[in-house]
Amino acid sequence: MYVVIRAFRDTTDNDRLYCVGDVYPARGKASKKRIEELLNGTNRNGKVYIRVETEPADDNTIPVDNSGDNTDPEEDQ
């Protein structure tokens, strides 16, 4: 499972908006290539948008890295 760390619009999924903390992909499956692009910044914008989700804490919260810029979603291909 992956969690969004920087807001973006996924142009490979009908411009779906992903906000910080969302699970990626929201539905269905994403290709391995697409996941790598978003994990490693090998996308059009050169930025990392998702990270591998770790096990949730005992209090059922999901840790989120808010250090990314999530104020202006960017389109990414």
C-alpha positions as CSV (number, residue, x, y, z in Angstrom):
1,M,0.0,0.0,0.0
2,Y,1.2,3.5,-0.7
3,V,0.2,6.9,0.8
4,V,0.3,10.3,-0.9
5,I,2.9,12.7,0.5
6,R,2.4,15.5,-2.0
7,A,-0.9,16.5,-3.6
8,F,-1.2,15.8,-7.3
9,R,-3.6,15.2,-10.2
10,D,-3.0,11.8,-11.8
11,T,-3.3,12.3,-15.5
12,T,-3.1,8.5,-16.0
13,D,-6.4,8.2,-14.0
14,N,-8.7,10.8,-15.5
15,D,-7.0,13.7,-13.6
16,R,-8.0,12.2,-10.3
17,L,-7.0,14.5,-7.4
18,Y,-4.9,12.8,-4.7
19,C,-4.5,14.7,-1.5
20,V,-1.8,14.2,1.2
21,G,-2.7,11.2,3.3
22,D,-4.8,9.5,0.5
23,V,-4.1,5.9,-0.4
24,Y,-2.6,5.3,-3.8
25,P,-4.1,4.0,-6.0
26,A,-7.6,4.9,-5.0
27,R,-9.1,2.1,-6.9
28,G,-7.9,-0.7,-9.1
29,K,-4.2,-1.2,-9.7
30,A,-1.4,1.0,-10.9
31,S,1.3,-0.3,-13.1
32,K,4.7,-1.0,-11.6
33,K,6.2,1.7,-13.8
34,R,3.7,4.3,-12.6
35,I,4.3,3.4,-8.9
36,E,8.1,3.8,-9.5
37,E,7.6,7.2,-11.2
38,L,5.7,8.5,-8.2
39,L,7.9,6.8,-5.6
40,N,11.3,7.9,-7.1
41,G,10.5,11.2,-8.7
42,T,11.1,9.8,-12.2
43,N,8.0,11.7,-13.5
44,R,7.5,14.8,-15.6
45,N,7.8,17.0,-12.5
46,G,10.8,15.2,-11.0
47,K,9.1,15.1,-7.6
48,V,8.2,12.2,-5.2
49,Y,4.4,11.9,-4.6
50,I,3.9,8.7,-2.7
51,R,5.7,6.5,-0.2
52,V,5.4,2.9,1.0
53,E,2.9,2.8,3.8
54,T,4.2,1.3,7.1
55,E,2.1,-0.6,9.5
56,P,-0.4,1.7,11.2
57,A,0.2,2.6,14.9
58,D,-1.8,0.9,17.6
59,D,-4.1,3.9,17.8
60,N,-5.2,3.3,14.2
61,T,-3.6,6.5,12.9
62,I,-1.6,6.6,9.7
63,P,1.7,8.5,9.8
64,V,1.8,11.2,7.2
65,D,4.8,13.2,6.1
66,N,3.5,16.8,5.8
67,S,6.9,18.2,4.7
68,G,5.8,18.1,1.0
69,D,4.0,21.0,-0.7
70,N,0.4,20.1,-0.6
71,T,-1.1,23.5,-1.2
72,D,-1.2,23.4,-5.0
73,P,-1.8,20.1,-6.7
74,E,0.4,19.5,-9.7
75,E,-0.5,17.6,-12.8
76,D,1.7,14.7,-13.4
77,Q,2.0,12.2,-16.2
